[in-house]
Amino acid sequence: MPEVWFITGSAPAAPVSSISTTDESMRTRHNVFALQVRKEATMSTCREIGLYAACLLCAGAATAAELPTLAESAAAVCKGTAKSEQLVSAAVERAKAASALNAIITLDEAGATAAAQAVDKSSAAARCRPLAGVPIVVKDNIQVAGLPSTAGTPALKGFVPKADAPVVKRLRDAGAIVVAKTSMHELAFGVSGYNPAFQGGAELGVTFEGAKPFALSAEMLRVMSPSAEVQGHSPEQRVTVGKKRNVKIKELKPVGNYAVRIVFDDGHDTGLYAWSYLQTLHAEREKRWGEYLSALAQKGLSRG
């Protein structure tokens, strides 16, 4: 089963005064800092994205600023300057390319494609509904007929509703096409969206007091290691690392009160991940992941 590693604690402030270790966890404590590392085997983990992600999925562009709004996409379908099938295809490809973000629980490529083809073949009036042909995603505690509705809990993993929730019915009546169901905090008992019940690969979960928890995939951490081996000593020396889709975290080693050394199962262990660097990767994960995928394509490499 996939592994998930967790870091929890308060923000670093003073030198470490003592360290104690057990078989299951490692703790580093001083005046106001505590680091806890533990490993769990889980089924899966995803991260929540809201309905705005429909816009992020539509065009597959690198940043939200470059993407059309839902209204702009619908207007293009109405005018005939864009096909719904093209929008849905771009959404699906973007979702697959960003799979390391663990944002999606269920991707309905076949159903969404069929719905898009139906829109493209429909009458002008049907194509000019407010959201006609526009791909959207729906949080997984909102029922979509024919798609699993887990609410982020394994207990509902096999539940497939026969009817749409009222909000989904209104969206579909307006012409919207549901491409995927997105992750969420289990049963909505929290605000982070980090859910160790659904995971697509090894991850590092990070939590500090006073901040929302977040998770970073082992693949992203490995290919963006802050080590000189990957980053070089200048931007020109940066190495694009491929074939790390299935890499896993083998061990975490705290470094003082400011960073953690991650040991990966491919032997890489020279990266010192400062708390600030982890926060930067989280804040810029879509931008950086998009740049990484572009670099792979340019160099003829793959994720493996």
C-alpha positions in Angstrom: 0.0 0.0 0.0 1.2 3.6 -0.6 3.0 5.3 2.2 2.3 8.7 3.6 4.8 10.6 5.8 3.7 13.4 8.1 5.5 16.4 9.7 3.6 18.2 12.4 4.8 20.9 14.7 5.1 24.6 15.4 7.3 27.1 13.6 11.0 26.8 14.2 12.5 29.4 16.5 15.4 28.2 18.7 18.2 25.6 18.7 17.3 22.0 19.5 17.7 21.1 23.1 16.8 17.4 23.1 15.9 14.5 20.7 14.1 11.3 21.5 13.2 8.5 19.0 10.8 5.6 19.0 10.1 2.9 16.5 7.1 4.8 15.1 8.0 8.4 15.5 10.8 10.9 16.0 10.4 14.0 18.1 12.6 17.0 18.4 11.7 19.5 21.1 13.0 22.9 22.4 11.3 26.0 23.7 8.6 26.5 21.1 9.4 24.0 18.3 8.3 20.4 18.0 8.8 18.1 15.0 7.0 14.8 14.7 7.6 12.4 11.9 5.6 9.3 11.4 4.8 6.9 8.6 1.4 5.3 7.7 0.2 2.9 5.0 -3.1 4.1 3.5 -5.3 3.5 0.6 -5.0 6.9 -1.0 -4.7 10.6 -0.5 -6.1 13.5 -2.4 -6.2 17.3 -2.1 -9.4 19.3 -2.4 -10.1 21.7 -5.2 -13.3 23.6 -5.5 -15.7 24.3 -8.4 -13.3 27.1 -9.6 -11.0 24.3 -10.7 -13.4 23.9 -13.6 -11.9 27.0 -15.0 -8.4 25.7 -14.2 -9.1 22.5 -16.1 -10.7 24.1 -19.2 -7.7 25.2 -21.2 -4.8 23.4 -19.6 -2.8 26.7 -19.4 0.0 27.2 -17.0 -1.6 29.7 -14.7 -5.1 30.7 -13.7 -4.5 34.2 -15.2 -4.2 32.6 -18.6 -7.4 30.6 -18.5 -10.8 31.6 -19.9 -13.7 32.1 -17.4 -16.6 29.7 -17.5 -18.7 32.4 -19.2 -16.0 32.9 -21.9 -15.8 29.2 -22.5 -19.6 29.0 -22.8 -19.7 32.0 -25.2 -17.1 30.3 -27.4 -19.2 27.1 -27.6 -22.3 29.2 -28.4 -20.5 31.1 -31.2 -19.0 28.0 -32.6 -15.4 29.2 -32.1 -14.7 26.3 -29.7 -16.0 22.7 -29.4 -17.1 21.3 -26.1 -15.2 18.1 -26.9 -12.0 20.2 -27.2 -12.7 21.9 -23.8 -13.4 18.5 -22.2 -10.3 16.9 -23.7 -8.1 19.7 -22.5 -9.6 19.4 -19.0 -9.0 15.7 -18.9 -5.4 16.0 -20.1 -4.7 18.7 -17.6 -6.2 16.5 -14.8 -4.0 13.6 -15.9 -0.9 15.8 -16.1 -1.5 17.2 -12.7 -2.2 13.8 -11.1 0.7 14.4 -8.6 -1.5 17.1 -7.0 -3.9 14.3 -5.9 -6.8 16.7 -6.5 -9.3 14.2 -8.1 -10.9 11.1 -6.8 -12.9 10.1 -9.9 -12.2 11.2 -13.4 -15.0 10.5 -15.8 -13.3 10.8 -19.2 -15.7 8.6 -21.1 -18.9 10.1 -19.7 -17.7 13.7 -20.1 -16.5 13.1 -23.7 -19.9 11.6 -24.7 -21.7 14.5 -23.1 -19.5 17.0 -24.9 -20.1 15.3 -28.2 -23.8 15.5 -27.6 -23.5 19.3 -27.0 -21.5 19.8 -30.2 -24.2 18.0 -32.2 -27.1 19.8 -30.5 -29.2 22.7 -31.8 -28.0 26.3 -31.6 -30.4 27.0 -28.7 -29.0 24.1 -26.7 -25.4 25.1 -27.4 -26.2 28.6 -26.1 -27.3 27.7 -22.6 -25.4 29.6 -19.9 -22.8 26.8 -19.3 -23.3 24.7 -22.4 -20.4 22.4 -23.1 -18.2 23.8 -20.2 -16.4 21.2 -18.2 -16.7 21.5 -14.4 -15.6 19.4 -11.3 -17.7 18.7 -8.3 -16.7 18.2 -4.7 -17.1 14.5 -3.7 -19.8 15.1 -1.0 -22.2 16.4 -3.7 -24.0 13.6 -5.5 -23.6 13.2 -9.3 -25.7 10.5 -10.8 -23.7 7.6 -12.1 -20.4 8.6 -10.4 -19.1 7.5 -7.0 -19.8 9.9 -4.2 -17.4 9.0 -1.3 -17.5 12.2 0.8 -13.9 11.5 1.3 -14.4 8.4 3.4 -13.7 4.7 2.6 -17.1 3.7 4.0 -18.8 5.3 1.0 -16.2 4.2 -1.6 -18.8 2.0 -3.5 -21.7 4.4 -3.2 -23.0 5.5 -6.6 -26.1 7.8 -6.5 -28.9 7.4 -9.1 -29.9 11.1 -9.0 -28.1 14.4 -9.2 -28.0 16.7 -6.2 -30.2 19.8 -6.9 -27.1 22.0 -7.5 -25.7 19.5 -10.0 -29.0 19.2 -11.7 -29.2 23.0 -12.2 -25.6 23.1 -13.5 -26.3 20.3 -16.0 -29.6 21.9 -17.0 -27.5 25.0 -17.8 -25.3 22.7 -20.0 -22.3 22.1 -17.8 -20.4 18.8 -18.1 -19.1 17.1 -15.0 -15.6 15.9 -15.7 -14.5 14.8 -12.3 -15.2 14.5 -8.5 -12.6 16.2 -6.4 -11.2 15.3 -3.0 -12.1 16.8 0.4 -11.4 16.5 4.1 -13.0 13.2 5.2 -16.8 13.8 5.7 -16.0 17.5 5.6 -14.7 17.3 9.2 -12.0 19.9 8.6 -10.9 22.7 6.3 -7.6 21.4 4.9 -8.7 19.1 2.1 -5.8 16.8 3.1 -7.3 13.3 3.3 -5.1 10.2 4.0 -8.0 8.0 3.0 -7.4 8.6 -0.7 -4.0 8.7 -2.1 -2.5 8.3 -5.6 1.1 7.9 -4.4 3.6 8.5 -1.6 3.3 11.9 0.0 4.6 14.1 2.7 2.0 15.8 4.8 3.0 19.0 6.6 1.2 20.7 9.5 2.3 23.7 11.6 0.4 25.3 14.4 -1.7 28.1 13.1 -1.5 27.0 9.5 -3.6 24.8 7.2 -2.1 21.3 6.6 -0.9 20.5 3.1 0.7 17.6 1.3 3.4 17.3 -1.4 3.9 14.2 -3.5 7.1 12.2 -3.1 7.6 12.6 -6.9 7.4 16.4 -6.7 9.8 16.5 -3.7 12.3 14.2 -5.5 12.4 16.0 -8.8 12.5 19.4 -7.1 15.0 18.4 -4.5 16.9 21.5 -3.2 20.2 19.5 -3.4 23.0 20.7 -5.7 22.7 17.4 -7.4 19.4 18.6 -8.8 19.5 22.4 -8.6 23.2 22.8 -9.5 24.9 26.0 -8.6 23.0 28.2 -11.1 19.8 28.0 -13.1 21.8 26.8 -16.1 23.0 23.8 -14.2 19.6 22.7 -13.0 18.8 19.0 -13.8 15.5 17.9 -15.1 14.9 14.6 -13.3 12.6 12.0 -15.0 11.1 8.6 -14.2 10.2 9.3 -10.6 6.5 8.7 -10.8 6.7 5.8 -8.3 9.4 7.1 -6.0 8.7 6.7 -2.3 10.0 8.3 0.9 12.1 5.9 2.8 13.1 8.0 5.8 12.9 11.5 7.3 15.7 13.0 9.3 15.3 16.3 11.1 18.1 18.8 10.6 18.4 21.2 13.5 15.2 23.2 13.9 14.9 24.5 10.3 14.7 21.6 7.9 14.3 17.9 7.2 16.5 15.6 5.1 14.3 13.2 3.0 15.7 9.8 2.1 14.1 8.4 -1.0 13.9 4.8 -2.0 16.0 5.5 -5.2 19.0 6.4 -2.9 18.7 10.2 -3.2 19.3 11.8 0.3 21.2 15.0 -0.2 18.3 17.5 -0.2 17.7 19.6 2.9 14.1 20.7 2.8 13.8 23.9 4.9 10.3 24.7 6.2 10.2 27.8 3.9 11.0 25.7 0.9 8.2 23.2 1.6 5.8 26.1 2.0 7.0 27.6 -1.3 6.5 24.3 -3.1 3.0 24.1 -1.7 2.1 27.7 -2.7 3.6 27.4 -6.2 2.9 23.7 -6.8 0.7 24.2 -10.0 3.1 26.7 -11.6 6.2 24.6 -10.8 4.6 21.3 -11.8 3.6 22.8 -15.1 7.1 24.0 -15.7 8.5 20.6 -14.8 6.1 18.8 -17.2 7.1 21.3 -20.0 10.8 20.6 -19.3 10.3 16.9 -19.5 8.5 17.3 -22.9 11.2 19.6 -24.3 14.0 17.1 -23.3 12.2 14.0 -24.4 11.9 12.6 -20.9 9.0 11.1 -19.1 7.7 10.6 -15.5 8.2 6.9 -15.9 
